[in-house]
Amino acid sequence: MALSTQNALVYIMVIVSAADRAMADAEFKKIGSIVRNFPIFDGFDEAELPEIANQCAELLASRGLAGVLDEAVQAVPPELVDTVYAVAIEVAAADLDVPDEETRVLEVIRDRFGVPALTVAAIEASARARHRRA
């Protein structure tokens, strides 16, 4: 069964969070916040989040990162590649620490989805500004 765009975005957030083999509480809370607050998730049932995350984990275990991204790329229309990268960055920045593993997954995501370099720079700068502490 093909993924919905919303489920694909959840998959993206899960793979970023799981990149360092540990899904931090801050990252899981951020995924919930994104689902509740981003207009792209209007009508999405947040109660399904654990099941969708489990489906993603199973796909990741069986087909690897490439398999998850294959499914996600097919489910996301080209005009939403900036949204893909935005949700990925939000999850990566949630715990104010972006380890090398997450950085690599972000690179793979932007390459697979063809996110333009200027869009990447703008999204990353915006995330830095939002998550900066005094």
C-alpha positions in Angstrom: 0.0 0.0 0.0 1.4 3.4 -1.0 2.1 5.9 1.8 0.1 9.1 2.2 2.1 12.3 2.0 1.4 12.8 5.8 2.7 9.3 6.6 5.8 9.9 4.4 6.5 13.1 6.4 6.2 11.1 9.6 8.6 8.5 8.2 11.1 11.3 7.4 10.9 12.6 11.0 11.3 9.2 12.4 14.4 8.4 10.4 16.0 11.6 11.4 15.2 11.0 15.1 16.4 7.4 14.9 19.6 8.2 12.9 21.8 8.1 16.1 20.0 4.9 17.2 18.2 6.7 20.0 14.9 8.5 19.7 15.3 11.4 22.2 12.3 12.5 24.2 12.7 16.0 22.8 12.6 14.7 19.3 9.5 12.6 19.9 7.8 15.6 21.5 8.8 17.7 18.5 7.3 15.2 16.1 4.0 15.4 18.0 4.2 19.2 18.0 4.8 19.3 14.2 1.9 17.0 13.6 -0.4 19.1 15.8 0.7 22.5 14.4 1.9 22.3 10.8 -1.0 22.8 8.3 0.2 19.9 6.2 -1.0 17.6 9.0 -4.6 19.0 9.1 -6.9 16.1 9.4 -4.1 13.7 10.5 -5.0 11.5 13.5 -2.2 12.0 16.0 -3.2 8.8 17.8 -1.8 6.9 14.7 1.7 8.3 15.3 3.0 5.4 17.3 1.8 2.8 14.7 3.2 4.8 11.8 6.5 5.2 13.6 6.5 1.4 14.1 5.8 0.8 10.4 8.7 3.0 9.6 11.0 1.2 12.0 10.0 -2.1 10.4 10.6 -0.9 6.9 13.9 0.6 8.0 14.9 -2.8 9.5 13.9 -4.7 6.4 14.8 -2.4 3.6 17.2 0.1 5.1 17.3 3.9 4.8 17.1 3.7 1.0 13.9 1.6 1.2 12.2 4.1 3.5 13.3 7.0 1.3 12.1 5.2 -1.8 8.6 5.0 -0.3 8.7 8.6 0.9 9.9 10.0 -2.4 7.0 8.4 -4.2 4.5 9.8 -1.7 5.6 13.4 -1.6 4.8 15.7 -4.5 7.7 17.8 -5.8 6.2 21.1 -4.5 6.5 19.8 -0.9 10.3 19.0 -0.9 10.9 22.1 1.2 8.4 20.8 3.7 10.2 17.5 3.8 13.4 19.2 4.7 11.8 21.6 7.1 10.2 18.8 9.2 13.5 16.9 9.1 15.5 19.9 10.4 12.9 20.7 13.1 13.3 17.2 14.5 17.1 17.2 14.2 17.3 20.6 16.1 14.8 19.6 18.8 17.4 18.4 21.3 19.8 21.2 20.3 22.4 18.6 19.3 22.8 17.4 15.7 25.2 14.4 15.8 27.1 13.3 12.7 24.6 10.5 12.1 21.7 12.9 11.9 23.7 15.3 9.7 24.4 12.5 7.3 20.7 11.5 7.2 19.8 15.1 6.5 22.2 15.2 3.6 20.8 12.0 2.2 17.2 13.4 2.5 18.0 16.6 0.7 19.8 14.8 -2.0 17.1 12.2 -2.5 14.3 14.8 -2.6 16.4 17.3 -4.7 16.0 20.1 -2.2 17.6 23.2 -3.8 20.7 24.5 -2.1 19.2 28.0 -1.4 16.2 26.3 0.1 18.4 24.2 2.3 20.3 27.2 3.5 17.1 29.2 4.3 15.5 26.3 6.2 18.7 25.7 8.2 19.2 29.4 9.0 15.6 29.7 10.1 15.9 26.6 12.4 19.1 28.1 13.9 17.3 31.3 14.7 14.3 29.6 16.2 16.3 27.2 18.4 19.0 29.7 19.5 19.4 30.3 23.3 20.5 33.5 24.9 
